[in-house]
């Protein structure tokens, strides 16, 4: 009703223009406006939902490996757990111009815990981080030697896991720099002095995954990267009151390591959008309210009922389309394609054709995996 009023107003306005040239120009511009309005009105019959598409990892582990025991074999007597203030004081004593290696126990522990949570949230793995997670090992110059298979089998049996994920190398080097700079400020028409601080955390890590069944190291992954923090202020006190503490930077580097490795072996979720029809029938509208609360089972039941009983081809086709979306969310692409084809054959909608192309692409992706 509102759209009809707007349409009538625009048409009456166009034909009330006096001059021919002006009428032609206004008519041309308002045709564009009308097309936009028609598009907006047509889109109001759908709702956009967000779905997550699982993608296989770059280095997929065998499906029989579902649980991982996460340990560290680098911690030794060099490691300590100094308080934040103690580490910060060490750098302040060097005027925040210092380069050193720090063996921080909290950073290592943060890495292990973050890694476990990331792997679990991917939906691919369960994990166990034992209380005694720092295991002594033989080391060469750079990293721990490979774990004996007797030990791998023993701890997997104790903690009932399928494999061992071990951090067999961990190194963090901190480099900081403090300076004062002077530059011309054109807004104040004069020179301004500021102090700057920079902190770099250079980290190295080696992860191995030990398979006790095949007595084989499934993955060896080495990471090397640098995180950088920079800031500037007119006052050193204000600058360092808001600058990331060294202790926190070490933990953030640990989280970065965990993210790097988890992305190699865990499922990655790609976000995509889908349309569902929510208008054209009172039951479609009711099902749309269930979607708002996340009750997909109730929505699917309504859509199936509409598919069986609806007399209107348009409504039936929309319900079949929605059922297809529901099956895709359940991970059943074959059923999704079947229902989308039914929708397409019942009544053509551009959205149905586009959706079938999306489903075909997803099937191809799965075959490649």
Number of C-alpha atoms within 10 A of each C-alpha: 6 6 12 9 9 12 17 11 11 18 14 10 14 19 14 10 14 9 9 10 10 12 16 14 11 16 18 12 12 17 13 11 14 16 11 12 15 13 11 11 11 10 13 11 15 16 15 11 13 10 15 12 15 16 14 16 17 13 13 14 16 9 8 8 14 15 21 26 24 22 22 24 22 24 21 13 7 10 14 13 13 14 10 12 11 12 16 15 13 13 19 12 10 13 13 19 16 16 16 11 13 18 21 20 18 19 22 24 19 18 22 23 18 18 24 22 15 20 23 18 13 17 14 19 19 18 22 18 17 12 7 8 17 19 12 12 18 11 14 8 6 11 18 20 14 15 17 11 15 10 11 18 20 12 16 19 13 8 15 14 20 21 26 24 25 26 25 25 21 23 19 23 16 20 19 21 17 16 13 13 11 10 10 11 11 9 6 8 8 9 10 13 13 15 16 18 20 17 24 21 23 18 21 17 20 21 18 19 21 27 23 21 11 9 13 11 16 17 17 12 14 14 14 13 13 14 15 13 13 13 14 19 16 14 13 15 10 11 17 15 10 10 16 14 15 23 20 13 19 28 19 17 25 26 21 19 23 22 16 16 19 21 17 16 19 24 24 19 15 10 10 10 9 14 18 22 23 23 18 15 17 10 18 23 15 16 24 22 15 16 18 11 8 11 13 18 13 14 24 22 13 19 26 16 15 21 23 11 9 16 10 14 15 16 24 26 27 31 32 29 29 29 27 31 27 22 18 18 15 12 13 13 19 15 17 25 23 17 23 26 20 18 27 21 13 17 15 15 16 8 15 24 14 10 22 19 13 12 19 13 11 14 15 10 12 11 7 7 11
